[in-house]
Structures are given as structure tokens and as C-alpha cells.
Amino acid sequence: MSRGRIIFITASLLLTVAAVLALREYLMLKRIQEVFRQPPAAKEAPASEMPVVTEAPKMVYGVKRSGDIISARARFGAFKKAVEARPELLRAWGSLGWKILDDTPALCIRHLGEETPFKALGVVSGECITHIDGETVNQPMRNLGIWLTLGARSGIRIDTLRAGRKISYHLVKG
């Protein structure tokens, strides 16, 4: 076989694998989106119809605070696996909504659930995520890239606004 043909076959296989992985992640994100689109369960719904939420593995620990900078260790892979296995966990952990704050798009926490792994960080309802690793949160391709690489990341910085005050979370792989 010629060298050009080998390169072509190898490149074709790699592109096929990449396409399958991208499709898998896209479908996962669609499932997550559907969880957020579902209306909250009525309070009078029978317990048998309510989603069962089990305690997630400890995902955030070793929290240290220095003014408006919060550092912690995080199990990114555990977080991603938990969400992929049970996207409904996100609804139990809280709800989000978009806002524009001083011409900056922000993803704001409308409600923070009791079982959320982010409580250890001191995250509160009303806090608005403005940047992830220095980039605004309204960049879908960048956000997809963060999701795709989450399990392998060594760290992530999330900047938020809380009552007009900038809070920065620095999470490193734990």
C-alpha cells in the first residue's frame, strides 16, 4: 500500500471516531437540555413519580477562601460521569437562567438544591456565572469543549457576580 493511502485511511478512521464521540456528547447535552426544559414536578405528585436522587460522590473538597477567591479540589470526572448517568441530578442540584449584566451574558443560579455538590464552595442562589476560564459563558462551542474535556482537565476557573461583587472559583483536579 502506498504511504498516501495509509495516511488517508488513518485520517478517515480518526475522523469517524471523532464524529462518533462528538455525536455522543451532543446527544448527552441534548438530554441535559431536556432536563432543564421539563417543568418542575408538582408538590402533590406521588412519591413514586418523583425522581429518586441518591447522594452523589463527594465532588468538591479542600475548600480554601482568600477574600473573593475560593480554591478547591474537584473530581471533574466524577461530576461528568454522574451527570451522564443521571441528567435528572441537575434538576435536584438547582436551576439556572440567562441574564444580561452590564452587557455581559450570565448564567444565573435561580435556585440551589440542598444536595448540590457546589454548596461546599459557598455558592448561593442568585449568583451569576459570567466567565469560564476567562471567556464569557455564551460561547456554545467553547462550553462544549469544556464539557468534552472535563474529565481530563487539570483545573478550571469560574468567575461569578454575587450582589455586584466578583467571586472567583479556582478548581483543580482532585
N, C-alpha and C positions, 0 to 999 in steps of 0.2 A: 504494500500500500504506500502511496506517496505521502510525504510529510504534510502537504496541504490538505489531503483528505482526512488524515488523522486529526489535524487541528480543527477541521470543520466538524467532524463527528464529536470530538470532545466539547467544542463550543456549543454545539446543538444540545448535547446531553446536559451540560451545565445550565443552559438557558431553560430547558424543560424543567429541571429540578427547581430552579429559581422561580419559574412561573407557578409551579405546583405549590411551593411554600408561600408565595405571595397570595395565591388564591385561598389557601388555608387560613392565613392570617386575616385576609379581607372578610372571609365568612365569619371568623371569630368576632371581628369588630362589628359586623352586622348584628350578630347575636347580642353583643353588649348594647348596641344602639337600641335594639328591640326591648331590652330590659328597661332602659330608661324611658321608652315611649309608653310602656304599659302604665295604665292608671294605678295609683296605689290601691291596695286591697281594702275593701270596706271593713270597718271595725266589727261589723256584725257577721262577717264571713265565718263559717265554721272552721274550727282549728284544722280539720282535715284538708281544707282548701288552702290554708296559709302555707307559704314556703317554709320549709324547715331549715333553719340556719344553725349550723354547728359552729363551734368556736374555731376560727382559723388559726393556723400555727402562728406563733409569735413572729411577726414580720418586721417589727421595728423595736430596737432596744439600744441601750447605751446612750441615752439622750443626754446631751450637754447643752446648756444655754449660756450664751455670752451676749447680753443685750438683745438685739433683734436678730441675732444669728443663732439658729438651732442646728446642732450637728447630731447625727445619729448613725447607727449601723442599721442596714436594712437587708432583708432577704428578698432581693428582687425576683429571683427565680421562683420562690415560694408564692409570692404575690401573683405573678403571671400564671403559674400553674393553678392556683386557687380560682382565679377569675375564669380561666379557660375551662376548668372542670365544672364550675357553677357560676355562670354570669349573674344569677339572681343574688349572689352575695353583695354585689354592688348596690342594689336597692336597699338591702339591710344596712349597709355601711353609710348610706346617706343619699342625698340628691343634689344635682348641680344645675346651674342655669347660666346662660350668657348675659353679660352686661358690658357696656362701654364705659370705661372710667378714664376721664381726661383724654379722650381719643385713643385709648388703649383697650383692645378687647380683653375681656377677662372671663374666666370660668369660675363662677361663684358658688360657694357651698351654701345651698338653701337650708339643708337640714343635715346634721351629722348624727348617724346612728350610734347607739350605745356600744355595739360590738365592733366598731371600726378599728382597724389596726393603727389608724392615724392619731387617735386620742393620746397615745403615748408622747407624741410630738407637741401636744398642746394646741392642735388645730381646733378652730371653733367655727360654728355656723356663722355665716356672713363673711367669712374670709374669702378673698378672691385671688385666684391664681392668675398672674399676669405674664410670667415668663418661665420657660423651662430651659435650662442651660443657656440663658441669655437671649433666647428667641421668644417672640410672642406666641401665645398659645393658639392663635388662629391659623396656624400653618399646618394644614392637614398632612402633607407629605412628611414634614419634619416630625409631627406627632406619631405618624405611622412608623417612621424609622425608630423612634424611641421605643415604641411598643415592640417592634420586631426584635430589637437588640436588648430589651430589658433584662432578660435572664443572664446575659453575658456582660452587662455593664459593670464598671468598677465604681461608678458614682453618678449622681445627678444633683443638680441644684434647681430648686423650685422657689421662685420669688412670688410673694403674695402681698396683698394690701389688706390690712385689718384696721378698720376705723381710721383710714388715712395714713396709717403707719406701715412702712415696708418691713416685712418679715421675710427672712431668707432661710430656707431649709437646705442643709447640705447633707445629703445621704450618701454613705459609702457602703459598698458591698460588705455584708457581714457573714 
